[in-house]
Amino acid sequence: MNISLVNVLVLALFVVGGGLVALMVTVTQRSYKKDEQSEHWVVYPTAKGATTMVRSHPGLPGDYAVVLDEPGRKPIHVVKEIRAVTGLGLGPATHLVESAPSTVLSGVDHATATAVHGKLAKVGAVVRVAEA
């Protein structure tokens, strides 16, 4: 079997590259685990009793909230978007829609609040971004 030098080099690069990717994933996961223990996470219960964590920055200047004033003509689509954005279960998301006006998300930066506002407005909800 004749293995050329190029094939050996390609194989070596592949092995080293895979090792670097594995190292990066490990470092990133450890960083997130440390981050999740800080006070800068908002915890939402899900339908199955687990929790979903959403990054936030409470106490910093420029904190914003997304307020649902009215679900519009398609409340089911609004519930789906709220679930997608917050990770809430069906019951809590439906409760937010039924009890409008309600705060969907709070303690987030302006970019996040604007993105959530756009998603909810796209499905017909009347929403606003307010300073938290």
N, C-alpha and C positions, 0 to 999 in steps of 0.2 A: 504494500500500500504506500503510495507516494503522497506525502503531505507536504504541501509547499509552505514556505515561510509566511506568505500572505495569509493562508488559512490559519496558521498558528497565531499570528498577530490578531486576526479578527476574533478568534476564539478567546484570546487573552483579554482583549478590549471588552468583549461581551461579558465575561466573568467579572472583571473589575467594575464595569458599569452597573451590573446587577447588584454588586455589593454596595456601591455608593447609593443606589436608589433605596436599598434596604436600610442603610444607615440613616438616610434623610427621613424616611417614614418613621423610624424609631424615635428620632429626635423630635419630630413634629408631634407624635402622639404623646410623648412625655411632656412637651410644652403645653399641649391642650389639657392634659390631666392637671397640671399645676394651675392653669388658668381657670378651670372649672371650679376650683376651690375658692376662688376669690369672690368678692361681693359684686363683681361686675357681670353677673349672669342672672337672668330672669327665668325662673323655673315654672313651666306650665304642666299641669297633669294631663295625661292622655287618657283615651277611653279604656285602655287596658290596665290602668293603674301605674304605668311607668311615667317617667317625666321627660319632657323635652326642654333643653336648655337653649335660650336665645341670648346672644351677646348683647349687652347694653352697657351704658356708661352712666350710672346714677351719680348725681352730685357734681357732675361736670357742667360748665356753662354750655348752653346750646342744646340741652336735653329736649327732646320732642316727643309728642304723643300723637297717635293716630286715633281720631274719634269718629265712630260711625254714627251719623245723625239719623240716617234713614236707609233701610236696605234696598229701597227701590222696588221695581216690579219683578225682579228675579232673586228672591231671598235665598233660594237653594244654591245659586251660583255664588252668592256672597258668602254663605256658610262654607262652601268648598274652598274659596280663596282664603278665608280666615284660617281654616284648618291647614292649608298649605303653608301659609306664612308663619303661623304661630306653633303649629304642631298640636293644637288642641284636639280633643276628641269631638265626636259629633254632638254630644249633649252640651258641653260647655260652649262650643262655637254657636250652636243654635240658640242657646240662652243669650249670648252676646247680641245676636241679630234681633231676637224677640224683645230684648230690653233696651233697644236703641232709644235715646242716645247712650252709647257705651264706649269706653276706651278699649280699643282692640290691642294696642301696643303702646307701651310707654317707656321712657328712659332710653330712647335710641337716638342716634345722630340724625341730622337733617336728611342725609342721603337715603338712609334706610326708611325714614318716615315718608319721604317723597316717593320712593319705590313702592311701598305698601299702598300709599294713597292712589298711585296710578293703577295698580292691580285691582283694587276695590272699585275705583271709579269706572274702570273698563267694563266691569260686569254690571254697572248700573247703580251702584250704591252712592249715597250722598255722604261723603267723608270730608274731613278737614284735618290739617296738620296743626297742632297746637303746641305751645311751649309747655313742657311738663312742670 
